[in-house]
């Protein structure tokens, strides 16, 4: 009953401004969320937006490097209301790091910044996702490329990740520039990678559910399928989050993110953009149509409560980027407030039983 009350309050807050009230996002956590743990990395206290896989029995985490990763010691003046690109280039987290975690999800290696070839004069690599495809590891991320008609645009990139003598490196990087619907003025982020019969596939969007097949090393993607089921979700446009994992050989599961403006206890009653996450599934075979979705945002303790940080604009952020399926639960890695890494443990049966059908 408490969970249904929270769902009703959220629906009222979004559907009727006259009836809306300032809501406490953590008043009643989602029942299937068991516990969450913050991951603090040596030398990278503000690392965020992680992804997570299990490789040869160990957990491998990637992340966006935090503000402490700098090219020099100069600290620039950063205005509250102006996005300073010098600050972004030198100080903000536009590099990708990797670290091993032990069975208790504690860091057990020295974090390493991944040397990925650049497609621009300064590093702008963001929001990496790790995905296991057959017996290979791929990393999918977003980077800035030079435009033909505008100065620059953002595109998705892929690379194969290798591990040798404890060191990480990539080969066969590709910037995905040729795909159906590509527009120079439209920045690309948050495509959902998944393994289909040992092939890397990418969900370009959720509604419609558009599936691309990247022709590795070419920068070209072929459209495999497009389906148009509409998900009943009232908390903003559905966007990619974690990679998708195959469960029960019947459907893929992923956690998405969305965002919208509202007033909450966590925003101090101010209108602010809030990010939410939820789960969805899609068919295990082409055309990969959507099947089920969370009826409300998945929320656990300390998803939204906690330290406040200066972000590039006022935001309340939970951003899922990694998923590992265990025997009776899922581990979901997410970023909080563009400054923290967390991993939450979610009961498998409880989550799957909570999903509703997509019509």
Secondary structure, DSSP 8 states (H G I E B T S, - for coil): -HHHHHHHHHHHHHH-TTT---B-TTSS--TTEEEEEEE-BTTBTT-EEEEEEEETTEEEEEEE--TT--SSS------TTS--HHHHHHTSS-SEEEEEE-TTS-B-S--EE-----SSSS---EEEEEEEETTEEEEEEEEEEE-SSSSEEEEEEEEEEEEETTEEEEEEEEE--B-TT--TTS-----EEEEETTEEEEEEETTTEEEEEEETTTTEEEEEEEE-------SS--B--S--EEETTTEEEEEEEEEEEEEBTTTTT-EEEEEEEEEEEEESSTT--EEEE-SS----TTSS-S-----SSSEE-EEEEEEEE-SSEEEEEEEETTTEEEEEEEEHHHHHHH-EE--
